[in-house]
Amino acid sequence: MTNDTESPLTSGVVTDEACKPTIEIEAGPRWSIWIDIEGFSVLWGKGDLAITGLRALMSGIFAIGTRAYAGDGERLFAHQFGDGFVIVGDFHEAALDRCAAIAVALMRHVTTAGCLARAAIAEGEFSDYSGCWPKEIRQKIEWDQSDDVVGLGSGLMTLLPVMGTALINANKLDSGNKIKGAVLTIRTADALRVSPSFPRQEARDAARLTMIDWVHATSPYIDEIVERARIATMSPDQLRASVRAYIAGQPELSPAWLAGTTQYGSLTETDDAAGA
């Protein structure tokens, strides 16, 4: 830490010379991101776009976790569930800029692959509960010397040894958001811990929810992630064009999906004119 200037958002968070909040580790729940591929089940039957999007999401998480944030205190824990992942921070962080930047960077990375992603940010606990597995399962794992795969005769059962409210809260926040489309959701109360450089709008019919504009957000953290992880990204103009191309290729998208994606990503014709 190079100076003792406090963040205007959270007392006790200081900035470095690039005006990027340093990570303040303290007691409390860990942040979590739930992120998945938009329309995966529909895309699955329309060629390889679904797998292309999932590959991009997976490679982006791997790159960020191995190149950008690999050390203690800033490391990530990611677990796959179908076409989605939960990503959990190492410790509680007073400011949520780094978490929001990871979500934004991943949504943009997926967009470069011709797909769109949807994400939600929450907090909670996350721990190993494998000690609670049935005795016969634990014995079989010990016998087979396998961490999370158990033989079922000639078949297999894959287990997940971690669980907690970090996963539950982020997934619940996303699934409970009635706004359709490629949006980044956070509780309005938690949005106060995200810098103003991440534009946001409260949900029209649910003031407890806020949508972060993943298309136009800016942050030293986003720049750091792209540079260190070497993941693909796009400018706002390129993102607008890519979203339009995606929409043009998916004529079955509902009016509610179109409204959610364009309104909360500032992608309407009015927004385009204002940015011109």
C-alpha positions as CSV (number, residue, x, y, z in Angstrom):
1,M,0.0,0.0,0.0
2,T,1.5,3.3,-1.1
3,N,-0.8,5.9,0.5
4,D,-3.4,6.1,3.1
5,T,-6.2,7.7,1.1
6,E,-9.5,6.0,2.0
7,S,-11.9,4.8,-0.7
8,P,-15.0,7.0,-1.0
9,L,-17.0,3.8,-1.0
10,T,-15.7,1.8,2.0
11,S,-13.8,3.0,5.0
12,G,-10.5,1.2,5.4
13,V,-9.9,0.4,1.7
14,V,-6.8,2.2,0.4
15,T,-5.7,2.8,-3.1
16,D,-2.4,2.3,-4.8
17,E,-0.6,4.7,-7.2
18,A,-2.9,3.6,-10.1
19,C,-5.9,4.5,-7.9
20,K,-6.9,0.8,-7.8
21,P,-8.2,-0.3,-4.4
22,T,-5.9,-2.7,-2.7
23,I,-7.4,-5.9,-1.5
24,E,-8.3,-5.6,2.2
25,I,-8.7,-9.0,3.9
26,E,-10.9,-9.1,6.9
27,A,-13.3,-11.4,8.7
28,G,-16.6,-12.0,7.0
29,P,-18.3,-13.8,4.1
30,R,-16.4,-14.5,0.9
31,W,-17.7,-13.0,-2.4
32,S,-19.0,-15.3,-5.0
33,I,-19.9,-15.1,-8.7
34,W,-22.4,-17.4,-10.4
35,I,-21.9,-17.2,-14.2
36,D,-23.4,-19.3,-17.0
37,I,-23.9,-19.4,-20.7
38,E,-27.1,-17.6,-21.8
39,G,-29.5,-19.9,-23.7
40,F,-27.3,-22.9,-23.3
41,S,-30.1,-25.5,-23.7
42,V,-31.4,-23.8,-26.8
43,L,-28.0,-23.4,-28.3
44,W,-27.2,-27.0,-27.6
45,G,-29.4,-28.1,-30.4
46,K,-28.1,-25.5,-32.9
47,G,-24.6,-26.6,-33.7
48,D,-21.5,-26.2,-31.6
49,L,-22.1,-22.6,-30.2
50,A,-23.1,-23.9,-26.8
51,I,-19.8,-25.8,-26.4
52,T,-17.9,-22.8,-27.9
53,G,-19.3,-20.5,-25.2
54,L,-18.7,-23.0,-22.4
55,R,-15.1,-23.5,-23.6
56,A,-14.6,-19.7,-23.6
57,L,-16.0,-19.4,-20.0
58,M,-13.8,-22.3,-18.8
59,S,-10.6,-21.0,-20.4
60,G,-11.3,-17.5,-19.1
61,I,-11.7,-18.7,-15.5
62,F,-8.6,-20.8,-15.8
63,A,-6.5,-17.9,-17.2
64,I,-7.6,-15.5,-14.5
65,G,-7.0,-18.1,-11.8
66,T,-3.5,-19.1,-13.0
67,R,-2.1,-15.9,-14.4
68,A,-3.9,-12.9,-12.8
69,Y,-4.9,-14.1,-9.3
70,A,-2.9,-17.2,-8.3
71,G,-1.4,-16.3,-4.9
72,D,-2.7,-16.6,-1.4
73,G,-5.2,-13.9,-0.5
74,E,-6.3,-13.2,-4.1
75,R,-6.6,-16.8,-5.4
76,L,-9.9,-18.1,-6.7
77,F,-11.9,-21.3,-6.2
78,A,-14.1,-22.3,-9.2
79,H,-16.5,-25.2,-9.5
80,Q,-18.6,-26.3,-12.5
81,F,-22.3,-27.0,-12.4
82,G,-23.6,-27.9,-15.9
83,D,-23.1,-24.8,-18.1
84,G,-22.2,-22.6,-15.2
85,F,-19.5,-22.0,-12.6
86,V,-19.4,-20.7,-9.1
87,I,-16.3,-18.6,-8.4
88,V,-15.4,-17.9,-4.8
89,G,-12.8,-15.5,-3.4
90,D,-10.2,-16.6,-0.9
91,F,-11.3,-14.2,1.9
92,H,-13.9,-11.5,2.5
93,E,-13.1,-8.2,0.7
94,A,-14.5,-4.9,1.9
95,A,-14.8,-3.6,-1.6
96,L,-16.3,-5.6,-4.4
97,D,-14.5,-4.0,-7.4
98,R,-12.2,-7.0,-8.0
99,C,-15.1,-9.4,-7.9
100,A,-17.2,-7.2,-10.3
101,A,-14.2,-6.8,-12.6
102,I,-13.7,-10.6,-12.8
103,A,-17.4,-11.0,-13.7
104,V,-17.2,-8.2,-16.3
105,A,-14.0,-9.6,-17.9
106,L,-15.5,-13.1,-18.2
107,M,-18.7,-11.8,-19.7
108,R,-16.7,-9.9,-22.3
109,H,-14.4,-12.9,-22.9
110,V,-17.4,-15.1,-23.6
111,T,-18.8,-12.5,-26.0
112,T,-15.7,-12.7,-28.1
113,A,-16.6,-16.3,-28.7
114,G,-20.0,-15.4,-30.2
115,C,-22.0,-16.3,-27.1
116,L,-23.3,-14.3,-24.1
117,A,-23.1,-14.9,-20.4
118,R,-25.2,-14.0,-17.4
119,A,-23.8,-13.5,-13.9
120,A,-24.7,-12.6,-10.3
121,I,-22.5,-11.5,-7.4
122,A,-23.2,-12.4,-3.8
123,E,-21.5,-13.4,-0.6
124,G,-21.5,-16.4,1.7
125,E,-19.5,-19.2,3.3
126,F,-17.8,-22.0,1.4
127,S,-16.2,-25.1,2.9
128,D,-15.3,-28.7,2.5
129,Y,-18.0,-31.0,3.8
130,S,-16.7,-34.3,2.5
131,G,-16.3,-35.5,6.1
132,C,-20.1,-35.6,6.1
133,W,-20.4,-38.1,3.2
134,P,-21.7,-41.5,4.1
135,K,-19.1,-43.9,5.5
136,E,-19.2,-46.3,2.6
137,I,-18.5,-43.4,0.2
138,R,-15.5,-42.2,2.2
139,Q,-14.2,-45.7,2.5
140,K,-14.5,-46.2,-1.3
141,I,-12.7,-43.0,-2.0
142,E,-9.9,-44.0,0.4
143,W,-9.6,-47.4,-1.2
144,D,-9.6,-46.0,-4.8
145,Q,-7.3,-43.1,-3.8
146,S,-9.7,-40.7,-5.6
147,D,-10.8,-37.3,-4.4
148,D,-14.2,-36.9,-6.0
149,V,-15.0,-39.9,-8.2
150,V,-16.5,-43.2,-6.8
151,G,-17.0,-46.3,-8.9
152,L,-20.5,-47.6,-9.3
153,G,-19.7,-51.1,-10.6
154,S,-18.6,-50.3,-14.1
155,G,-20.1,-46.8,-13.8
156,L,-19.0,-43.6,-12.0
157,M,-20.4,-41.1,-9.5
158,T,-18.7,-37.7,-9.4
159,L,-18.9,-35.8,-6.2
160,L,-18.4,-32.2,-5.2
161,P,-16.7,-31.9,-1.8
162,V,-17.5,-28.2,-1.2
163,M,-20.7,-26.4,-0.6
164,G,-22.1,-23.4,1.2
165,T,-24.1,-20.2,1.0
166,A,-21.6,-18.6,-1.3
167,L,-22.9,-20.9,-4.1
168,I,-26.5,-20.9,-2.8
169,N,-26.8,-17.1,-2.5
170,A,-25.2,-16.3,-5.9
171,N,-27.3,-18.9,-7.8
172,K,-30.5,-17.9,-5.9
173,L,-29.9,-14.2,-6.7
174,D,-29.5,-15.0,-10.4
175,S,-32.5,-17.4,-10.6
176,G,-34.7,-15.0,-8.6
177,N,-34.0,-12.1,-10.9
178,K,-37.0,-11.9,-13.2
179,I,-35.1,-9.7,-15.7
180,K,-34.2,-11.8,-18.7
181,G,-31.1,-11.7,-20.8
182,A,-27.3,-11.2,-20.4
183,V,-27.2,-9.2,-17.2
184,L,-24.9,-8.9,-14.2
185,T,-26.9,-8.8,-11.0
186,I,-25.9,-7.7,-7.5
187,R,-28.0,-6.8,-4.4
188,T,-28.6,-3.1,-4.3
189,A,-27.2,-3.0,-0.8
190,D,-23.9,-4.6,-2.0
191,A,-23.7,-2.3,-5.1
192,L,-22.7,0.4,-2.7
193,R,-19.4,-1.4,-2.3
194,V,-18.7,-1.2,-6.0
195,S,-17.0,1.9,-7.5
196,P,-19.0,4.3,-9.6
197,S,-16.8,3.4,-12.6
198,F,-19.1,0.4,-12.9
199,P,-22.4,2.0,-14.2
200,R,-25.5,0.4,-12.8
201,Q,-29.3,0.6,-12.7
202,E,-31.7,-0.6,-10.1
203,A,-34.2,-3.2,-11.4
204,R,-37.3,-1.4,-12.5
205,D,-39.7,-3.7,-10.5
206,A,-37.3,-4.9,-7.8
207,A,-35.4,-2.1,-6.0
208,R,-33.4,-4.7,-4.0
209,L,-31.6,-5.7,-7.2
210,T,-29.1,-3.7,-9.3
211,M,-27.8,-4.5,-12.7
212,I,-24.1,-3.6,-13.4
213,D,-23.5,-2.5,-17.0
214,W,-20.9,-5.0,-18.1
215,V,-20.5,-3.4,-21.5
216,H,-19.4,0.0,-20.3
217,A,-17.8,-0.6,-17.0
218,T,-14.2,0.6,-16.5
219,S,-11.7,-0.3,-13.7
220,P,-8.0,-0.7,-13.2
221,Y,-8.9,-4.3,-12.1
222,I,-10.5,-5.0,-15.5
223,D,-7.4,-3.7,-17.3
224,E,-5.2,-5.8,-14.9
225,I,-7.2,-9.0,-15.5
226,V,-7.0,-8.6,-19.3
227,E,-3.3,-7.8,-19.3
228,R,-2.2,-10.5,-16.8
229,A,-4.6,-13.3,-17.8
230,R,-4.2,-12.5,-21.5
231,I,-7.9,-13.1,-22.2
232,A,-9.9,-11.7,-25.1
233,T,-11.9,-8.6,-24.7
234,M,-13.7,-5.9,-26.7
235,S,-14.4,-2.2,-26.6
236,P,-17.9,-1.0,-25.9
237,D,-18.5,-0.4,-29.6
238,Q,-17.3,-3.9,-30.4
239,L,-19.5,-5.4,-27.7
240,R,-22.6,-3.6,-29.0
241,A,-21.9,-5.0,-32.4
242,S,-21.4,-8.5,-31.1
243,V,-24.6,-8.4,-29.0
244,R,-26.5,-7.2,-32.1
245,A,-25.0,-10.0,-34.2
246,Y,-26.0,-12.6,-31.5
247,I,-29.5,-11.2,-31.5
248,A,-29.7,-11.4,-35.3
249,G,-28.7,-15.0,-35.2
250,Q,-31.3,-16.0,-32.5
251,P,-34.7,-14.9,-33.9
252,E,-36.6,-16.8,-31.2
253,L,-35.4,-14.5,-28.4
254,S,-38.3,-13.1,-26.4
255,P,-39.1,-9.4,-26.1
256,A,-38.4,-9.6,-22.4
257,W,-34.9,-11.1,-23.1
258,L,-34.2,-8.3,-25.6
259,A,-35.4,-5.6,-23.3
260,G,-33.3,-6.9,-20.3
261,T,-30.1,-7.3,-22.3
262,T,-30.3,-3.9,-24.1
263,Q,-31.7,-1.8,-21.3
264,Y,-29.3,-2.9,-18.5
265,G,-26.3,-3.0,-20.8
266,S,-27.1,0.4,-22.2
267,L,-27.5,-1.0,-25.7
268,T,-30.6,0.7,-26.9
269,E,-30.7,3.0,-29.9
270,T,-31.0,6.0,-27.5
271,D,-27.8,4.8,-25.7
272,D,-26.0,4.4,-29.1
273,A,-27.0,7.9,-30.1
274,A,-25.8,9.3,-26.8
275,G,-22.5,7.6,-27.1
276,A,-21.9,8.6,-30.7
